[in-house]
Amino acid sequence: FISSHSHRILSSFPKNHFSVNKTSGLVFVAATLDREQWPSYSLEIKATDQAGFSSIVWMSVKIFDANDNPPLFSSAVISVNVSEATRILTTIATITATDT
């Protein structure tokens, strides 16, 4: 005997970022995810069988960050003063950029 189930999302925070296939129970991404905006989501999912019995589960979804921002310099302009007597291959500056 194989029983079929109906699945649905009862609540989610934030809303509308995921959907569930009613028959298979597969959960899908339904909107663009951005870890900087929301690092995790909570879903309350309900399954109901043909007899009307149901069960509820809470799903926690953690978002891993993608490298979606360019590296940034600490300043838009870097000025360096160098003597004309500076030897070849002498280091004149160290520049750094951060990538968030």
C-alpha positions in Angstrom: 0.0 0.0 0.0 1.5 3.3 -1.1 -0.1 6.4 0.3 0.3 9.8 -1.2 1.0 12.9 0.8 0.3 16.6 0.2 3.1 19.0 1.3 2.9 22.7 1.9 4.8 25.5 3.5 2.8 26.8 6.4 5.2 29.7 7.3 8.6 30.9 6.4 10.9 33.7 7.6 11.7 35.6 5.5 8.7 34.9 3.3 8.6 33.7 -0.4 12.2 32.5 -0.9 11.3 28.8 -1.0 8.5 26.6 -2.3 7.7 22.9 -1.9 6.3 20.6 -4.6 3.0 19.4 -3.2 3.3 15.8 -4.2 7.0 15.1 -4.1 8.0 17.2 -1.1 11.0 18.6 -2.9 11.9 22.1 -1.6 13.0 24.6 -4.2 14.6 28.1 -4.1 11.9 30.5 -5.3 13.7 33.8 -5.1 17.2 35.3 -5.1 19.2 34.5 -2.0 21.7 37.0 -0.5 23.7 35.9 2.6 24.5 39.5 3.5 20.7 40.2 3.6 19.5 37.0 5.2 22.1 34.4 6.5 19.4 31.8 7.4 15.8 31.0 6.8 13.2 29.1 8.8 10.4 27.0 7.1 7.4 25.3 8.7 6.4 22.5 6.4 3.3 20.3 6.7 2.6 16.9 5.2 -0.9 15.5 5.1 -1.9 12.0 4.0 -5.1 10.9 2.2 -6.7 9.9 5.6 -6.2 13.5 6.9 -3.4 12.7 9.2 -0.7 15.3 9.2 2.8 16.1 10.6 4.8 19.3 10.8 8.5 19.8 10.6 10.7 22.9 11.0 13.4 23.3 8.4 16.4 25.6 9.0 18.2 26.7 5.8 21.7 28.3 6.2 23.1 30.3 3.3 26.8 30.0 2.4 28.3 33.2 1.1 29.3 33.4 -2.5 32.0 35.8 -3.6 29.5 38.3 -5.1 31.3 41.5 -4.3 34.4 43.1 -5.8 37.6 43.6 -3.8 37.8 47.2 -2.3 40.8 49.3 -1.7 40.9 51.4 1.6 41.4 54.5 -0.5 40.4 55.6 -4.0 43.8 57.2 -4.6 47.2 56.2 -3.4 50.1 58.7 -3.5 53.7 57.7 -3.0 56.8 59.9 -3.1 59.9 58.3 -4.5 63.4 59.7 -4.8 64.9 59.6 -8.3 67.9 57.8 -6.7 65.6 54.8 -5.8 67.2 51.6 -6.9 65.5 49.2 -9.3 63.4 46.6 -7.6 63.0 48.7 -4.4 59.6 48.2 -2.9 57.9 51.6 -2.8 54.5 50.7 -1.4 52.2 47.8 -0.3 48.7 48.0 -1.4 45.9 45.9 0.0 42.3 45.3 -0.9 39.6 43.5 1.1 37.1 41.2 -0.3 33.9 40.7 1.7 
